[in-house]
Amino acid sequence: MSTTATVTVEEIPFTPAPTPEDIKPGRRVRLVNISPASLNGLTGTTQTNPSPRVTRLDILLDESSTDFLRRDHRARASSKIKTPAPDVTRQLLTRIPNDCMFYAENDS
């Protein structure tokens, strides 16, 4: 006695990957999915972009993110990040990929 099982395959709906936000200069952003990891979660303001097709922007970190970066042991161990000096209140990060930024206007 053998029984044959009937298997029905449902079609899985296509879910497109979220597209990166169109980041504009002068807006507050949060860094995500970025290497080195010590930059993840930091917030700052994007700086002016002279060319509309640029995929990287400079970010001026806010005071709390600059202070956090100064105290983070991972940043001190990395050769990719310049650790802020004690008298620096807002650190400038250069050429950060736009794909690693999301608007943080409503963050608290």
Backbone hydrogen bonds, N-H to C=O, Kabsch-Sander energy under -0.5 kcal/mol:
donor,donor_aa,acceptor,acceptor_aa,energy
5,A,3,T,-0.5
7,V,5,A,-0.6
8,T,6,T,-0.5
10,E,8,T,-0.6
23,I,21,E,-1.2
26,G,46,T,-2.0
27,R,24,K,-0.9
29,V,44,G,-2.9
30,R,102,F,-2.9
31,L,42,L,-2.6
32,V,100,C,-2.5
39,L,36,P,-1.9
40,N,37,A,-1.4
41,G,31,L,-3.5
42,L,39,L,-1.8
44,G,29,V,-2.0
45,T,60,L,-2.4
46,T,27,R,-2.5
47,Q,58,D,-2.4
54,V,51,S,-1.2
57,L,96,I,-2.5
59,I,93,L,-2.9
60,L,45,T,-2.7
61,L,59,I,-0.8
61,L,91,Q,-2.9
62,D,43,T,-2.0
66,T,62,D,-2.4
67,D,63,E,-2.4
68,F,64,S,-2.2
69,L,65,S,-2.5
70,R,66,T,-2.0
71,R,67,D,-1.6
72,D,68,F,-1.2
75,A,72,D,-0.6
76,R,72,D,-1.4
77,A,73,H,-1.4
78,S,74,R,-0.8
83,T,81,I,-0.7
88,V,85,A,-1.6
93,L,59,I,-3.2
93,L,91,Q,-0.6
96,I,57,L,-2.9
98,N,55,T,-3.0
100,C,97,P,-1.7
101,M,98,N,-1.7
102,F,30,R,-1.8
104,A,28,R,-2.6
107,D,104,A,-1.1
